[in-house]
Amino acid sequence: MSNIENENLKLYPKSIRNIIVHQLSPDILKDKIHNLSPSERKELEIIKKDFNLETDEDVINFLLSGIKKVTVPKDRELLSKPLMNEINNIDKISYRNEIQNFKKSCNLDDKDLYTIVMETLHSLWVRKYQKEEAFGRFEIYKEFEKVLFKQPHYRDHFIHQFQVFLSGIPIINKHYDAIVESYTTVFGDNSKINIDFSWLLAATFHDIGYLVQQFDEWLNSFFKEFLEISEIPINLDFGKLFLIRNFQEYVDKLTSLYMSIYSDKKEGEWTYNGKHIVDNEFRKMFSSKLISDRNHGLISALILLDRIENSKVVQGISNYKDGTFTSSIMPSALSISLHDAEIFLNDKIKQIEFSKDPLSFILIYCDTIQEWGRPISSISSGSFEYAPYLSDFSITDNKISATLTYNKIKEITESEGEKITTFDSKKKEIERVFSKLKSRKTKFEITLQSLDENYNLPGLTRECLR
């Protein structure tokens, strides 16, 4: 939170002070001030007179002059130099300027990383794509994640989602044309495919459903701390929510899109309102994982589809579902719904192929390698000594390889009660993931290595199925 030096700022009413609780760029301040409610606008006009400020621009400059920027250089360790170097090479992604500005901010700015990420998300969602409603979800998640950190085994997901987004950009940039061609096979030559936007959706929304998945736990935690009540007779009835919203239709559409992508027999172009093949066993598995297990990947996908369909912007567009919703939104939602191991390791899911379903493949791959800057649990948050760093990240036409290196290893207890090192836990994860990822032409590889002299652990290099 910003350190306010200008004593005059204390005179501002709360509604105005709320817009500067974080270090904000002039562009975000401008957007927030221009969208004040009528009552807040009236307060602002009084303030202008009190401080002899003529325009909104004068107010913005005055606010910024009262904010002392706080240098937090240590949080830059959450970033990876090899990844940032690869980002230098992007030339096809339409938001390359926004990403380069992010990198400049990290190199030159003294704002904290959370603020820089929020500003970058704002520049992408609001200024570039005019999706202010979507951006609002990140503001909500960022605030509620503070509650989730009270759980001992919770790990950061807000910065993590953005790191996954960054990791996939150079891969997509290098294989841009092939990725577009793969989805053209599914949706047709005249479909509105927008890979840049699809990846932004898939990566930055893929874990947003954790808030819902963990609802009972953080609610119990609240009542335990606030009222000293150990158990409360309140549970979220997800089955009822499933019926209230349009979730069953979304599950059916996601199922049919998956069947269409992985079917050997193509029966024409896939559209949201078109003729669909729905495998009942697959559909049953999706529904069960959603209602019984509250799988965060499926929840994230359904939240995404629900919020987009019910947004004010979309409701004013005719035939939207068979246009952008079909070829840009649905592939993102499918990749989000598949990305969690509880889903893609299920027997009902075939191997995830890069040539057929590149967004799902890249999301799973990038989600797997993104360990740098993530503490192993909320207990160790702020200390990243046991997290590996991305020591190498190389992207060519024929090979994508990532190397995760541990300087220090810790023994942990897994959910089954088994004692295991952080290195071995990640090794098991990589082996499980690569048992389901397949790419014929381009090799995808992950190398795991340890520099901790207290543990004699051989390294691991795994490549995806060919």
C-alpha positions as CSV (number, residue, x, y, z in Angstrom):
1,M,0.0,0.0,0.0
2,S,1.3,3.5,-0.8
3,N,2.9,5.7,1.8
4,I,1.0,9.1,1.7
5,E,3.3,12.0,2.4
6,N,1.1,14.9,1.5
7,E,-1.0,15.8,4.6
8,N,-3.6,17.4,2.4
9,L,-4.6,14.0,1.2
10,K,-6.1,13.2,4.6
11,L,-8.7,15.8,3.9
12,Y,-10.1,13.8,1.0
13,P,-13.3,11.9,1.7
14,K,-13.0,8.1,1.8
15,S,-14.6,7.6,-1.6
16,I,-11.8,9.6,-3.2
17,R,-9.0,8.3,-1.1
18,N,-10.0,4.7,-2.1
19,I,-8.8,5.3,-5.6
20,I,-5.2,5.8,-4.5
21,V,-4.8,3.0,-2.0
22,H,-2.3,1.4,-4.4
23,Q,0.4,3.1,-6.5
24,L,-1.5,3.7,-9.7
25,S,-0.4,5.0,-13.1
26,P,-1.9,8.2,-14.5
27,D,-4.0,6.2,-17.0
28,I,-5.6,4.1,-14.3
29,L,-6.2,7.2,-12.1
30,K,-7.8,8.9,-15.1
31,D,-10.1,5.9,-15.7
32,K,-11.2,5.7,-12.1
33,I,-11.8,9.5,-11.7
34,H,-13.8,9.6,-14.9
35,N,-16.0,6.8,-13.7
36,L,-16.9,8.3,-10.3
37,S,-20.5,8.1,-9.2
38,P,-22.5,11.4,-9.3
39,S,-22.1,11.8,-5.5
40,E,-18.4,11.2,-5.7
41,R,-18.1,13.6,-8.6
42,K,-19.8,16.3,-6.4
43,E,-17.3,15.7,-3.7
44,L,-14.5,15.9,-6.2
45,E,-15.7,19.3,-7.5
46,I,-15.6,20.6,-3.9
47,I,-12.1,19.4,-3.5
48,K,-11.1,21.1,-6.8
49,K,-12.3,24.5,-5.4
50,D,-10.6,23.9,-2.0
51,F,-7.2,23.2,-3.5
52,N,-7.6,25.5,-6.5
53,L,-7.5,22.7,-9.0
54,E,-9.2,23.4,-12.3
55,T,-9.3,20.1,-14.2
56,D,-9.3,16.3,-13.6
57,E,-5.7,16.3,-14.9
58,D,-4.8,18.7,-12.1
59,V,-6.4,16.4,-9.6
60,I,-4.4,13.4,-11.0
61,N,-1.1,15.3,-10.8
62,F,-1.9,16.4,-7.3
63,L,-2.7,12.9,-6.2
64,L,0.5,11.4,-7.7
65,S,2.6,14.2,-6.1
66,G,1.3,13.0,-2.7
67,I,2.3,9.4,-3.2
68,K,5.7,8.3,-2.1
69,K,6.7,5.4,-4.2
70,V,8.1,2.4,-2.3
71,T,11.0,0.5,-3.7
72,V,10.5,-3.3,-3.3
73,P,13.4,-4.7,-5.4
74,K,13.2,-8.1,-3.8
75,D,9.9,-9.0,-5.4
76,R,11.7,-8.9,-8.8
77,E,13.1,-12.2,-7.8
78,L,9.6,-13.6,-8.6
79,L,10.5,-13.0,-12.3
80,S,12.8,-15.1,-14.5
81,K,15.6,-13.6,-16.5
82,P,15.6,-16.3,-19.2
83,L,11.8,-15.8,-19.7
84,M,12.2,-12.0,-19.8
85,N,14.9,-12.5,-22.4
86,E,12.6,-14.6,-24.6
87,I,10.0,-11.9,-24.3
88,N,12.4,-9.6,-26.1
89,N,11.9,-11.7,-29.3
90,I,8.1,-11.5,-29.6
91,D,7.0,-9.9,-32.9
92,K,3.6,-11.4,-33.8
93,I,1.6,-11.0,-30.6
94,S,-0.6,-8.0,-30.9
95,Y,-0.1,-6.8,-27.3
96,R,3.7,-6.9,-27.5
97,N,3.9,-3.2,-26.6
98,E,2.0,-3.8,-23.4
99,I,4.3,-6.7,-22.5
100,Q,7.4,-4.6,-23.3
101,N,6.0,-1.8,-21.1
102,F,5.6,-4.4,-18.3
103,K,9.2,-5.3,-18.6
104,K,10.4,-1.7,-18.6
105,S,8.3,-1.1,-15.5
106,C,10.0,-4.1,-13.8
107,N,13.5,-2.8,-14.8
108,L,13.0,0.9,-14.1
109,D,10.0,1.4,-11.8
110,D,10.0,1.4,-8.0
111,K,6.5,0.1,-7.8
112,D,5.8,-3.2,-6.2
113,L,5.2,-6.2,-8.6
114,Y,1.6,-6.6,-7.6
115,T,0.9,-3.0,-8.7
116,I,2.8,-3.5,-12.0
117,V,0.9,-6.6,-12.8
118,M,-2.4,-4.9,-12.1
119,E,-1.5,-2.0,-14.3
120,T,-0.5,-4.4,-17.1
121,L,-3.7,-6.3,-16.8
122,H,-5.6,-3.0,-16.9
123,S,-3.7,-2.0,-20.1
124,L,-4.6,-5.3,-21.7
125,W,-8.2,-5.8,-20.6
126,V,-9.5,-2.2,-20.4
127,R,-7.4,-0.1,-22.7
128,K,-6.7,-2.7,-25.4
129,Y,-9.8,-4.9,-25.4
130,Q,-12.3,-2.6,-23.6
131,K,-13.2,-5.4,-21.2
132,E,-13.6,-3.5,-17.9
133,E,-16.0,-6.1,-16.5
134,A,-13.4,-8.8,-16.9
135,F,-10.7,-6.7,-15.3
136,G,-12.9,-6.2,-12.3
137,R,-12.6,-9.9,-11.6
138,F,-8.9,-9.5,-11.0
139,E,-9.4,-6.7,-8.5
140,I,-11.9,-8.9,-6.6
141,Y,-9.6,-12.0,-6.7
142,K,-6.6,-10.0,-5.6
143,E,-8.5,-8.8,-2.5
144,F,-10.1,-12.2,-1.6
145,E,-6.8,-14.1,-2.0
146,K,-5.6,-12.5,1.2
147,V,-8.2,-14.7,3.0
148,L,-7.0,-17.8,1.2
149,F,-3.4,-17.3,2.4
150,K,-4.7,-18.1,5.9
151,Q,-4.8,-21.8,4.8
152,P,-1.5,-23.5,5.5
153,H,-1.2,-25.2,2.1
154,Y,-2.5,-22.4,-0.1
155,R,0.0,-21.0,-2.7
156,D,0.0,-17.8,-4.6
157,H,-2.3,-17.9,-7.7
158,F,-2.7,-14.2,-8.6
159,I,0.9,-13.5,-9.7
160,H,1.2,-17.2,-10.8
161,Q,-1.6,-16.7,-13.4
162,F,0.3,-13.7,-14.8
163,Q,3.6,-15.7,-14.9
164,V,1.9,-18.5,-16.8
165,F,0.6,-15.9,-19.2
166,L,4.1,-14.5,-19.8
167,S,5.5,-18.0,-20.2
168,G,3.2,-18.9,-23.0
169,I,3.6,-15.7,-25.0
170,P,7.0,-16.6,-26.6
171,I,5.8,-20.1,-27.4
172,I,2.7,-18.9,-29.1
173,N,4.7,-16.2,-30.9
174,K,7.1,-18.7,-32.3
175,H,4.3,-21.1,-33.5
176,Y,1.7,-18.5,-34.2
177,D,0.7,-19.6,-37.7
178,A,0.6,-23.3,-36.9
179,I,-1.7,-22.6,-33.9
180,V,-4.1,-20.5,-36.0
181,E,-4.2,-23.2,-38.6
182,S,-5.0,-25.9,-36.0
183,Y,-8.1,-24.0,-34.8
184,T,-9.1,-23.1,-38.4
185,T,-9.4,-26.9,-38.9
186,V,-12.0,-27.0,-36.2
187,F,-13.9,-23.7,-36.7
188,G,-13.5,-23.0,-40.5
189,D,-11.6,-20.5,-42.6
190,N,-14.1,-17.6,-41.9
191,S,-14.1,-18.1,-38.1
192,K,-13.1,-15.2,-35.9
193,I,-10.0,-16.8,-34.4
194,N,-8.0,-14.5,-32.1
195,I,-5.2,-16.5,-30.6
196,D,-3.7,-13.5,-28.7
197,F,-7.0,-12.8,-26.9
198,S,-7.7,-16.5,-26.4
199,W,-4.3,-17.0,-24.6
200,L,-4.9,-13.9,-22.5
201,L,-8.2,-15.4,-21.4
202,A,-6.9,-18.9,-20.8
203,A,-3.8,-18.0,-18.8
204,T,-5.0,-15.1,-16.7
205,F,-8.3,-16.8,-15.8
206,H,-7.2,-20.4,-15.4
207,D,-7.1,-20.4,-11.5
208,I,-9.7,-17.8,-10.7
209,G,-12.1,-20.5,-9.6
210,Y,-10.0,-21.2,-6.5
211,L,-12.1,-18.7,-4.5
212,V,-15.1,-20.9,-5.1
213,Q,-13.4,-24.2,-4.6
214,Q,-12.0,-23.1,-1.3
215,F,-15.2,-21.3,-0.2
216,D,-16.1,-23.6,2.7
217,E,-12.6,-23.6,4.1
218,W,-12.1,-19.9,4.2
219,L,-15.6,-19.4,5.5
220,N,-14.9,-21.8,8.3
221,S,-11.6,-20.0,8.9
222,F,-13.4,-16.7,9.2
223,F,-16.0,-18.0,11.8
224,K,-13.3,-19.7,13.8
225,E,-11.3,-16.5,14.1
226,F,-14.1,-14.1,14.4
227,L,-16.6,-16.0,16.6
228,E,-14.4,-18.9,17.8
229,I,-16.9,-21.3,16.2
230,S,-15.0,-24.4,15.0
231,E,-17.7,-25.7,12.6
232,I,-20.6,-23.9,11.0
233,P,-23.7,-25.6,9.4
234,I,-23.2,-23.6,6.1
235,N,-22.2,-25.2,2.8
236,L,-22.3,-23.9,-0.7
237,D,-24.8,-26.1,-2.7
238,F,-22.9,-26.3,-6.0
239,G,-25.5,-28.6,-7.4
240,K,-28.2,-25.9,-7.0
241,L,-25.9,-23.2,-8.4
242,F,-25.2,-25.5,-11.3
243,L,-29.0,-25.4,-12.1
244,I,-29.5,-21.7,-11.4
245,R,-26.9,-20.6,-13.8
246,N,-26.4,-21.8,-17.4
247,F,-23.7,-24.2,-16.3
248,Q,-25.1,-27.5,-17.7
249,E,-25.3,-26.0,-21.2
250,Y,-21.7,-24.8,-20.9
251,V,-20.6,-28.3,-19.8
252,D,-22.3,-29.8,-22.7
253,K,-20.8,-27.4,-25.2
254,L,-17.3,-27.9,-23.7
255,T,-17.8,-31.7,-24.0
256,S,-18.9,-31.4,-27.6
257,L,-16.0,-29.1,-28.5
258,Y,-13.5,-31.6,-26.9
259,M,-15.1,-34.4,-28.9
260,S,-14.9,-32.4,-32.1
261,I,-11.2,-31.5,-31.6
262,Y,-10.2,-35.1,-30.9
263,S,-12.5,-36.9,-33.2
264,D,-10.9,-38.6,-36.2
265,K,-14.0,-37.9,-38.2
266,K,-14.6,-34.3,-38.9
267,E,-18.3,-33.5,-39.3
268,G,-18.0,-29.9,-40.5
269,E,-17.2,-26.7,-38.7
270,W,-18.0,-26.5,-34.9
271,T,-20.2,-23.6,-33.8
272,Y,-21.8,-23.0,-30.4
273,N,-25.3,-23.4,-31.7
274,G,-24.5,-26.1,-34.2
275,K,-25.0,-29.9,-34.2
276,H,-23.0,-31.5,-31.4
277,I,-21.7,-34.9,-30.4
278,V,-21.8,-35.3,-26.6
279,D,-20.3,-38.3,-25.0
280,N,-22.4,-39.1,-21.9
281,E,-19.6,-40.7,-19.9
282,F,-17.4,-37.7,-20.6
283,R,-20.2,-35.3,-19.7
284,K,-20.9,-37.3,-16.5
285,M,-17.2,-37.0,-15.5
286,F,-17.2,-33.2,-16.1
287,S,-20.4,-32.8,-14.1
288,S,-19.1,-35.0,-11.2
289,K,-15.8,-33.1,-11.0
290,L,-17.7,-29.9,-10.9
291,I,-20.4,-30.6,-8.4
292,S,-18.7,-33.2,-6.1
293,D,-15.1,-32.1,-6.3
294,R,-15.6,-28.4,-7.1
295,N,-12.6,-28.6,-9.5
296,H,-11.2,-25.1,-9.8
297,G,-10.4,-25.5,-13.5
298,L,-13.9,-26.3,-14.4
299,I,-15.3,-23.6,-12.1
300,S,-12.9,-21.1,-13.7
301,A,-14.0,-22.0,-17.2
302,L,-17.7,-21.7,-16.3
303,I,-17.2,-18.4,-14.5
304,L,-15.4,-17.1,-17.6
305,L,-18.2,-18.2,-20.0
306,D,-21.0,-17.0,-17.6
307,R,-19.4,-13.5,-17.2
308,I,-18.7,-13.0,-20.9
309,E,-22.2,-14.2,-22.0
310,N,-23.9,-11.9,-19.5
311,S,-21.7,-8.9,-20.0
312,K,-23.4,-5.7,-21.2
313,V,-21.1,-5.5,-24.2
314,V,-21.9,-9.0,-25.5
315,Q,-25.6,-8.7,-25.1
316,G,-25.6,-5.9,-27.6
317,I,-23.9,-8.0,-30.3
318,S,-26.0,-10.1,-32.6
319,N,-25.0,-13.7,-33.4
320,Y,-22.1,-13.4,-30.9
321,K,-22.2,-17.0,-29.8
322,D,-21.5,-18.4,-33.3
323,G,-18.8,-15.8,-33.9
324,T,-16.2,-14.7,-31.4
325,F,-17.7,-16.8,-28.5
326,T,-17.3,-20.0,-30.6
327,S,-13.8,-19.6,-32.0
328,S,-12.0,-17.3,-29.4
329,I,-13.7,-17.8,-26.1
330,M,-14.7,-21.5,-26.2
331,P,-11.1,-22.8,-26.9
332,S,-9.9,-20.8,-23.9
333,A,-12.6,-22.2,-21.7
334,L,-11.8,-25.7,-22.8
335,S,-8.1,-25.3,-22.0
336,I,-9.0,-23.9,-18.5
337,S,-11.4,-26.8,-17.9
338,L,-8.7,-29.4,-18.8
339,H,-5.6,-27.8,-17.2
340,D,-5.9,-29.4,-13.7
341,A,-4.3,-32.8,-13.2
342,E,-7.5,-34.1,-11.6
343,I,-9.1,-33.6,-15.1
344,F,-6.5,-34.3,-17.8
345,L,-5.1,-37.4,-16.0
346,N,-8.6,-38.9,-16.0
347,D,-9.1,-42.0,-18.2
348,K,-11.8,-40.2,-20.1
349,I,-9.3,-37.7,-21.4
350,K,-7.1,-38.6,-24.3
351,Q,-3.6,-37.4,-24.7
352,I,-3.5,-33.6,-25.1
353,E,-2.0,-32.9,-28.5
354,F,-0.1,-29.7,-29.4
355,S,-1.2,-30.0,-33.1
356,K,-4.9,-30.4,-32.2
357,D,-5.4,-28.4,-29.1
358,P,-2.5,-26.1,-28.7
359,L,-4.0,-23.8,-26.0
360,S,-4.7,-26.7,-23.7
361,F,-1.3,-28.1,-24.3
362,I,0.5,-24.8,-23.7
363,L,-1.5,-24.0,-20.6
364,I,-0.7,-27.3,-19.0
365,Y,3.0,-27.1,-19.9
366,C,3.4,-23.5,-18.7
367,D,1.4,-24.2,-15.5
368,T,3.7,-27.1,-14.8
369,I,7.0,-25.2,-15.2
370,Q,5.8,-22.1,-13.3
371,E,7.4,-22.7,-9.9
372,W,9.8,-19.7,-9.7
373,G,8.7,-17.1,-7.2
374,R,6.1,-19.4,-5.6
375,P,6.5,-20.4,-2.0
376,I,5.7,-24.1,-1.3
377,S,2.8,-23.0,1.0
378,S,1.4,-19.9,2.7
379,I,3.4,-20.8,5.8
380,S,6.6,-20.0,3.8
381,S,5.1,-17.0,1.9
382,G,7.7,-14.2,1.5
383,S,10.5,-16.8,1.6
384,F,11.3,-18.4,-1.7
385,E,14.5,-20.2,-0.7
386,Y,12.9,-23.6,-1.4
387,A,11.3,-22.6,-4.7
388,P,13.2,-23.5,-7.9
389,Y,14.2,-20.9,-10.4
390,L,13.8,-21.0,-14.2
391,S,17.5,-21.3,-15.0
392,D,17.0,-21.8,-18.7
393,F,14.1,-21.2,-21.2
394,S,14.8,-21.9,-24.8
395,I,12.3,-21.7,-27.7
396,T,13.0,-22.7,-31.3
397,D,10.9,-24.0,-34.2
398,N,11.6,-27.6,-33.2
399,K,12.1,-27.5,-29.4
400,I,10.8,-25.8,-26.3
401,S,12.8,-26.5,-23.2
402,A,12.7,-25.3,-19.6
403,T,15.1,-26.0,-16.8
404,L,14.0,-25.7,-13.1
405,T,16.9,-25.6,-10.7
406,Y,16.7,-26.0,-6.9
407,N,19.4,-24.3,-4.8
408,K,17.8,-25.6,-1.6
409,I,15.5,-28.6,-1.0
410,K,13.0,-29.2,1.8
411,E,11.3,-32.3,3.0
412,I,7.5,-32.0,3.0
413,T,4.5,-34.2,3.8
414,E,2.2,-34.9,0.9
415,S,-1.6,-35.2,1.1
416,E,-1.3,-39.0,1.6
417,G,0.9,-38.4,4.6
418,E,4.1,-39.6,2.7
419,K,7.3,-37.7,3.5
420,I,9.0,-36.5,0.3
421,T,11.3,-33.8,-0.8
422,T,10.1,-30.8,-2.8
423,F,12.4,-32.0,-5.7
424,D,10.8,-35.5,-5.8
425,S,7.3,-34.0,-5.6
426,K,8.0,-31.9,-8.6
427,K,9.6,-34.8,-10.4
428,K,6.5,-36.9,-9.9
429,E,4.3,-34.1,-11.2
430,I,6.4,-33.7,-14.3
431,E,6.3,-37.4,-15.0
432,R,2.5,-37.5,-14.6
433,V,2.0,-34.4,-16.8
434,F,4.2,-35.7,-19.6
435,S,2.4,-39.0,-19.7
436,K,-0.5,-37.1,-21.2
437,L,1.2,-34.4,-23.4
438,K,1.9,-35.2,-27.0
439,S,3.6,-33.3,-29.8
440,R,4.9,-34.9,-32.9
441,K,6.9,-32.1,-34.7
442,T,7.9,-29.8,-31.9
443,K,9.6,-31.3,-28.8
444,F,8.6,-30.0,-25.4
445,E,11.0,-30.7,-22.6
446,I,11.5,-30.0,-18.9
447,T,14.7,-30.5,-17.0
448,L,14.9,-30.7,-13.2
449,Q,18.1,-30.3,-11.3
450,S,19.3,-29.9,-7.7
451,L,22.3,-27.9,-6.4
452,D,21.6,-28.8,-2.8
453,E,24.7,-30.7,-1.5
454,N,22.7,-32.1,1.4
455,Y,20.6,-34.2,-1.0
456,N,22.2,-36.5,-3.5
457,L,19.5,-36.3,-6.1
458,P,20.0,-37.1,-9.8
459,G,18.6,-34.7,-12.3
460,L,15.6,-35.5,-14.6
461,T,14.9,-34.6,-18.2
462,R,11.6,-35.5,-19.6
463,E,10.1,-34.8,-23.0
464,C,6.5,-35.1,-24.1
465,L,5.2,-38.1,-26.0
466,R,6.0,-38.1,-29.8
